[in-house]
Every structure is written in C-alpha cells, then in structure tokens.
C-alpha cells in the first residue's frame, strides 16, 4: 500500500545511504524498521503487564520451585 509521510532531510538521507548499503529499497528498509519497532513495542507492553501481575505477589504467594516441579510433573503425567 502506498502512503506519503514527512521525514526530516537528514533522516531521509541516512535512510537512503543505509538502504543502498544493504541493497534494499527505501520503502523496504522503512517497512522493516517499522515492523521491528512495533514488535519491540508489543514485547515491552507484554513485559510491563507481566511485571504488574507478578510484581504484586509477595514471596509467600509465589510457588516454590519444588511446587512448580510437582505441578509440571502432574501435568506431564496426565497427558501421557
């Protein structure tokens, strides 16, 4: 899909140089960079949500490694 965006001249010039070095079109480089940025942003949001959930637990609320292993074994055993 075609679209028009405004980019500062120095950034566009660096984009063109980088695209040329990588053997990519300007559009392809921008699409790859945008895809990577959005993926990193989603991952950061997921990590933030996980930190909020697990950060609220006290150490007494967290299962011990022995409890986690036992739970894992019971799940595996039930599937076999």
PyMOL commands that set and color helices and strands:
alter all, ss='L'
color gray80, all
select helices_A, chain A and resi 9-22+26-55+65-79
alter helices_A, ss='H'
color red, helices_A
deselect
rebuild
show_as cartoon
